[in-house]
Amino acid sequence: MILISESRDEAQMIGSILAGNTHEFHDLIRPYECRVYGMALSLLQNEADAQDAAQEAFLKAFRNLKGFRAEAKFSTWLVSIALNEARSRLRQRKTMKMQSLDESTDEQGHISPALLRDWREIPSEALERQEVRSLLQRAITDLPLIYREIFLLRDVEELTVNESAEALGISVASVKVRLHRARMMLQKTLVPQLKQINPKRRWIPWL
């Protein structure tokens, strides 16, 4: 019931914005600001770049609001724009031979909570949790982009399979394959390291 109501409110807001009440756009995007910024930050690993990418994504969403298809969720459409903006900036980095994603990880170590917001299966001890989060941050950052994207959408942002497929512009089958491979890559990387921290503990289920 709540989801239906929110969907109807968004449809009304979009209609009002397109009718000229552009001041309502910020109210439309407010619930998704953290998600968009977090997604950009997780991919770009740089706060300033993530802020720029998020801002550009919102501007593009505003400019292209007329092209939004009502049958899709607005949040999924917005995340898709943010993903494309982050990808574009990653390609630009590569072309210009700027610093790699790995190089920025240590310098921006304090931003990891924005990415790893809820790991219920991780031990509660503060020092151990910090160490584990650092390991996860590095392991996720090291994933190839197509696997990092799907892992972030499904296991961090908790989008559904269909929503993830729509945001990435791929098939549901591809989502499942990529997520499986992403988890296997993380398992191969993390299990030996996690066992060193606490050899007797059972870790995240898919590990």
C-alpha positions as CSV (number, residue, x, y, z in Angstrom):
1,M,0.0,0.0,0.0
2,I,2.8,2.4,0.9
3,L,4.7,1.7,-2.3
4,I,1.6,2.4,-4.4
5,S,1.0,5.6,-2.6
6,E,4.6,6.8,-3.0
7,S,4.5,5.9,-6.7
8,R,1.3,7.9,-7.3
9,D,2.8,10.9,-5.4
10,E,5.9,10.8,-7.6
11,A,3.8,10.6,-10.8
12,Q,1.9,13.7,-9.6
13,M,5.0,15.5,-8.8
14,I,6.6,14.7,-12.1
15,G,3.5,15.9,-13.9
16,S,3.5,19.1,-11.9
17,I,7.2,19.7,-12.6
18,L,6.6,19.2,-16.4
19,A,3.7,21.6,-16.2
20,G,6.1,24.3,-15.0
21,N,6.5,23.9,-11.2
22,T,10.2,23.3,-11.4
23,H,10.7,24.2,-7.8
24,E,9.2,20.8,-6.9
25,F,12.1,18.9,-8.5
26,H,14.2,19.0,-5.3
27,D,11.4,17.4,-3.3
28,L,11.2,14.7,-6.0
29,I,14.9,13.8,-5.8
30,R,15.4,14.3,-2.0
31,P,14.7,10.7,-1.0
32,Y,17.4,9.5,-3.5
33,E,20.2,12.0,-2.9
34,C,22.1,9.7,-0.6
35,R,21.7,6.7,-2.8
36,V,22.9,8.5,-5.9
37,Y,25.8,10.1,-4.1
38,G,26.7,6.8,-2.5
39,M,26.6,4.9,-5.8
40,A,28.9,7.5,-7.4
41,L,31.2,7.5,-4.5
42,S,31.5,3.7,-4.5
43,L,32.5,3.7,-8.1
44,L,34.7,6.8,-8.3
45,Q,36.3,6.5,-4.8
46,N,36.7,10.2,-4.6
47,E,34.4,12.5,-2.7
48,A,34.8,15.6,-4.9
49,D,34.3,13.5,-8.1
50,A,31.3,11.8,-6.6
51,Q,29.7,15.1,-5.6
52,D,30.2,16.4,-9.2
53,A,28.8,13.2,-10.7
54,A,25.8,13.2,-8.5
55,Q,25.0,16.8,-9.2
56,E,25.4,16.2,-13.0
57,A,23.1,13.1,-12.7
58,F,20.4,15.2,-11.1
59,L,20.8,17.9,-13.7
60,K,20.5,15.4,-16.5
61,A,17.4,13.9,-14.8
62,F,15.8,17.3,-14.7
63,R,16.6,18.0,-18.3
64,N,15.4,14.7,-19.5
65,L,12.4,14.3,-17.2
66,K,10.0,14.4,-20.2
67,G,11.7,11.2,-21.4
68,F,11.0,9.3,-18.1
69,R,8.8,6.3,-18.8
70,A,6.0,6.0,-16.2
71,E,6.1,2.3,-16.1
72,A,9.6,2.3,-14.6
73,K,10.4,3.3,-11.1
74,F,11.8,6.9,-10.9
75,S,14.5,5.8,-8.4
76,T,15.7,3.1,-10.9
77,W,15.8,5.6,-13.7
78,L,17.8,8.0,-11.6
79,V,20.3,5.4,-10.5
80,S,20.8,4.4,-14.1
81,I,21.7,8.1,-15.0
82,A,24.1,8.2,-12.0
83,L,25.7,4.9,-13.1
84,N,26.2,6.3,-16.6
85,E,27.7,9.5,-15.3
86,A,30.1,7.6,-13.1
87,R,31.1,5.3,-15.9
88,S,31.8,8.3,-18.2
89,R,34.1,9.8,-15.6
90,L,35.9,6.5,-15.1
91,R,36.5,6.3,-18.9
92,Q,37.7,9.9,-18.8
93,R,40.2,9.1,-16.0
94,K,41.5,6.2,-18.0
95,T,41.9,8.2,-21.2
96,M,43.7,11.0,-19.4
97,K,45.9,8.5,-17.5
98,M,44.9,9.9,-14.2
99,Q,45.3,8.1,-10.9
100,S,43.8,4.7,-10.6
101,L,40.8,3.7,-8.3
102,D,43.2,1.7,-6.2
103,E,45.4,4.7,-5.5
104,S,42.6,6.7,-4.0
105,T,41.4,4.0,-1.7
106,D,43.9,4.6,1.1
107,E,43.7,8.4,0.8
108,Q,39.9,8.3,1.1
109,G,39.7,5.5,3.7
110,H,37.3,7.5,5.9
111,I,34.5,7.2,3.3
112,S,34.1,3.4,3.6
113,P,30.9,3.6,5.8
114,A,29.0,5.2,2.9
115,L,29.6,2.0,0.9
116,L,29.3,-0.6,3.6
117,R,26.2,0.6,5.4
118,D,24.8,-2.6,6.9
119,W,26.7,-5.9,7.4
120,R,24.6,-7.7,10.0
121,E,26.7,-10.9,9.9
122,I,30.0,-9.1,10.7
123,P,31.3,-9.4,14.4
124,S,30.2,-6.6,16.7
125,E,33.7,-5.9,18.1
126,A,34.6,-2.3,17.0
127,L,38.2,-2.9,16.0
128,E,37.4,-6.1,14.2
129,R,34.5,-4.5,12.4
130,Q,36.7,-1.7,11.2
131,E,39.3,-4.1,9.9
132,V,36.7,-6.2,8.1
133,R,35.1,-3.2,6.5
134,S,38.5,-2.1,5.2
135,L,39.0,-5.6,3.7
136,L,35.6,-5.5,2.1
137,Q,36.1,-2.0,0.8
138,R,39.4,-2.9,-0.9
139,A,38.0,-6.2,-2.3
140,I,34.9,-4.5,-3.8
141,T,37.0,-1.7,-5.2
142,D,39.3,-4.3,-6.9
143,L,36.3,-6.0,-8.7
144,P,36.1,-5.3,-12.4
145,L,33.6,-2.5,-13.0
146,I,30.8,-4.7,-14.4
147,Y,30.9,-6.9,-11.3
148,R,31.4,-4.0,-8.9
149,E,28.3,-2.3,-10.3
150,I,26.0,-5.3,-9.9
151,F,27.3,-6.1,-6.4
152,L,26.6,-2.6,-5.3
153,L,23.1,-2.5,-6.7
154,R,22.1,-5.9,-5.4
155,D,23.9,-6.5,-2.1
156,V,24.5,-2.9,-1.0
157,E,21.6,-0.9,-2.4
158,E,19.4,-4.0,-2.3
159,L,17.7,-3.3,-5.7
160,T,15.7,-6.2,-7.0
161,V,17.0,-8.3,-9.9
162,N,14.6,-6.6,-12.3
163,E,15.5,-3.1,-11.0
164,S,19.2,-3.9,-11.4
165,A,18.7,-5.2,-14.9
166,E,16.8,-2.0,-15.8
167,A,19.4,0.3,-14.2
168,L,22.3,-1.4,-16.0
169,G,20.4,-2.0,-19.3
170,I,21.1,-5.7,-19.2
171,S,19.0,-8.9,-19.0
172,V,17.9,-10.5,-15.8
173,A,20.0,-13.5,-16.7
174,S,23.0,-11.3,-17.0
175,V,22.3,-9.8,-13.6
176,K,22.3,-13.2,-12.0
177,V,25.5,-14.4,-13.8
178,R,27.4,-11.2,-12.9
179,L,26.3,-11.2,-9.3
180,H,27.3,-14.9,-8.9
181,R,30.7,-14.1,-10.4
182,A,31.1,-11.0,-8.2
183,R,30.4,-13.0,-5.1
184,M,32.8,-15.8,-6.1
185,M,35.5,-13.2,-6.7
186,L,35.0,-11.7,-3.3
187,Q,34.9,-15.1,-1.7
188,K,38.2,-16.0,-3.2
189,T,39.7,-12.8,-2.0
190,L,38.1,-12.4,1.4
191,V,37.8,-15.9,2.9
192,P,41.6,-16.4,3.5
193,Q,41.9,-12.8,5.0
194,L,38.8,-13.2,7.2
195,K,39.9,-16.5,8.6
196,Q,43.2,-14.9,9.7
197,I,41.2,-12.3,11.7
198,N,38.9,-14.9,13.3
199,P,39.4,-18.5,12.2
200,K,36.5,-19.8,14.3
201,R,33.8,-17.5,13.1
202,R,31.4,-18.1,10.3
203,W,31.3,-15.1,8.1
204,I,28.9,-13.6,5.5
205,P,26.6,-16.4,4.1
206,W,27.8,-16.2,0.5
207,L,31.5,-16.3,1.7
